[in-house]
Amino acid sequence: MNHSPSSGEVVSTVATSAGMLALWDPQRFTGIVDYDTWDTQLGEDEDVERHIQAGALVPINIRSDGCFGVVVRMGRVDQPALLTERESRHCLVASDAYLLRSSGQVCLSGIEAVQGEAWPETVRFDLPVGRHSVFIHLIAWQDEPGSANEDGAPSERALSDFVVVVNPVVPGQDMFRSAVETFVRPGD
């Protein structure tokens, strides 16, 4: 499900069979045209980290395959995007800020779909050209009463697995996370 209301929010369900989702700028990956070029550019963690450091890709990485609900909420300098009160109550962990350099459109997919020509199921949306600060929040949607159906699947009212908050970089903000692991593990 892809939904893009005027509020600057994209709600979708995104799958991966490679253990990681990613928010990425397709203009930065035009050289990836097949598996061999993908493997050379993104096959190892150090390759992915190089793209993270360049601001081309933000990992949504818990090293798990599956289908995940993702909300991407975009703000402006005068009206930054934030978690809702409900999301804040159920946020398990938040990442440090990642840098994303947008060429005007970004994609959300499993990392296996990152390439110059986006796959049909890739979520695409406009993001103003420039540097953006991205925080990923892992939400414990199951903890909220009424969020799961009898079979354990998310109900219609369930929160998403992830809320990604994207805001323009503000002056003086120059420290960004570059790790492939989205969240700092205890002891790191």
C-alpha positions in Angstrom: 0.0 0.0 0.0 1.4 3.4 -1.0 -0.2 6.6 0.2 1.1 10.1 -0.2 -1.2 12.7 1.3 -0.4 16.4 1.1 1.0 16.4 4.6 4.4 15.1 3.4 3.9 11.5 4.5 4.3 8.3 2.6 2.8 5.1 4.1 3.8 1.8 2.6 4.4 -1.9 3.1 7.9 -2.8 1.9 9.5 -6.3 1.6 13.1 -7.5 1.7 14.6 -10.9 1.3 18.1 -9.5 1.8 17.7 -8.4 5.5 17.6 -4.7 5.0 15.3 -1.9 3.7 16.8 1.3 2.3 15.8 4.9 1.6 17.9 5.9 -1.4 18.4 8.4 -4.2 18.1 6.6 -7.6 20.3 9.2 -9.3 23.3 8.0 -7.2 22.9 4.4 -8.4 22.6 4.7 -12.2 25.6 2.4 -12.6 23.8 -0.5 -11.1 22.0 -2.3 -14.0 22.2 -6.0 -13.0 23.2 -8.4 -10.2 26.9 -8.2 -11.0 27.0 -4.3 -10.8 24.7 -4.5 -7.7 27.1 -6.9 -6.0 30.1 -4.8 -6.7 28.4 -1.7 -5.3 26.3 -3.1 -2.4 27.3 -6.7 -1.9 29.3 -6.2 1.3 28.7 -4.0 4.4 31.7 -1.8 3.6 30.2 -1.1 0.2 26.9 -0.1 1.7 28.7 2.0 4.3 30.5 3.9 1.5 27.1 4.9 0.1 25.8 5.8 3.5 28.7 8.1 4.1 28.1 9.8 0.7 24.4 10.4 1.7 23.1 8.3 -1.2 21.5 5.6 1.0 20.0 5.3 4.5 19.7 1.8 5.9 16.6 0.6 7.7 18.4 -2.5 9.0 17.5 -5.0 11.6 19.0 -7.9 9.7 15.6 -9.5 9.2 13.8 -10.6 6.0 10.1 -9.9 5.7 7.4 -7.4 5.0 7.3 -4.2 7.0 5.0 -1.2 7.5 7.0 2.0 6.9 5.9 5.6 7.4 8.2 8.2 5.9 7.3 11.7 7.2 8.9 14.7 5.6 9.2 18.1 7.2 10.5 21.6 6.4 12.8 24.0 8.2 9.8 26.0 9.4 7.7 22.9 10.2 9.9 19.9 11.1 8.5 16.3 10.9 8.1 14.6 14.3 6.7 11.4 15.7 3.1 11.6 16.7 2.3 11.2 20.5 1.0 7.7 19.8 4.2 6.7 17.9 6.4 8.2 20.7 4.6 6.1 23.3 5.5 2.9 21.4 9.0 3.8 20.1 11.4 1.1 21.1 14.6 2.7 19.7 15.6 5.6 17.4 18.7 5.9 15.2 21.1 8.7 15.3 20.8 11.1 12.3 21.7 9.8 8.9 22.5 12.1 5.9 20.4 11.8 2.7 21.3 13.9 -0.3 18.2 14.1 -2.5 18.3 14.8 -6.2 14.5 15.5 -6.1 13.1 12.0 -5.9 14.0 9.2 -3.5 13.0 5.5 -3.3 12.2 3.1 -0.5 12.7 -0.6 -1.1 14.6 -3.7 0.0 18.3 -3.2 -0.5 18.2 -5.8 -3.2 16.1 -3.4 -5.4 18.6 -0.5 -5.3 19.6 0.3 -8.8 19.4 3.0 -11.5 16.1 1.7 -12.9 13.8 1.2 -9.9 11.8 -2.0 -9.7 8.0 -1.6 -10.2 7.2 -2.3 -6.5 9.7 0.3 -5.4 8.1 3.1 -3.5 9.0 6.5 -5.1 8.3 10.0 -3.8 9.5 13.5 -4.2 11.9 15.0 -1.7 13.3 18.5 -2.3 16.8 18.7 -3.7 19.3 19.1 -0.9 20.7 17.6 2.3 18.3 15.9 4.7 18.6 14.6 8.2 17.0 11.1 8.6 16.0 9.4 11.9 14.6 5.9 11.9 12.3 4.8 14.7 11.5 1.2 15.4 7.9 1.0 16.7 6.5 -1.7 19.0 3.1 -1.6 17.4 2.1 -5.0 19.0 2.3 -3.4 22.5 -0.8 -1.3 21.8 -4.1 -2.9 22.7 -6.2 -3.7 19.6 -3.3 -3.4 17.2 -3.2 -7.1 16.3 -6.0 -9.3 14.8 -6.7 -12.7 16.3 -4.1 -14.3 14.0 -1.5 -11.9 15.2 -1.4 -9.8 12.0 -1.5 -6.0 12.3 -5.1 -4.7 12.5 -6.3 -1.7 10.5 -5.4 0.6 13.3 -1.9 -0.7 14.0 1.1 1.5 13.8 3.8 0.8 11.3 7.0 -1.1 12.1 9.1 1.9 11.3 8.6 5.6 11.2 11.3 7.5 9.2 11.5 11.2 10.0 13.1 13.3 7.2 14.0 17.0 7.7 16.3 19.4 5.9 19.7 19.6 7.5 20.0 22.7 9.6 23.1 25.0 9.8 25.7 23.5 12.2 24.4 20.0 11.8 27.4 18.1 10.5 27.6 14.8 12.4 25.8 11.8 10.8 25.7 8.1 11.5 27.4 6.0 8.8 26.9 2.5 10.2 25.1 -0.2 8.3 23.4 -1.2 11.5 20.6 1.3 11.9 20.4 1.2 15.7 23.2 1.4 18.3 23.3 -1.9 20.2 24.0 -1.9 23.9 27.8 -1.9 24.4 28.6 -0.3 21.0 
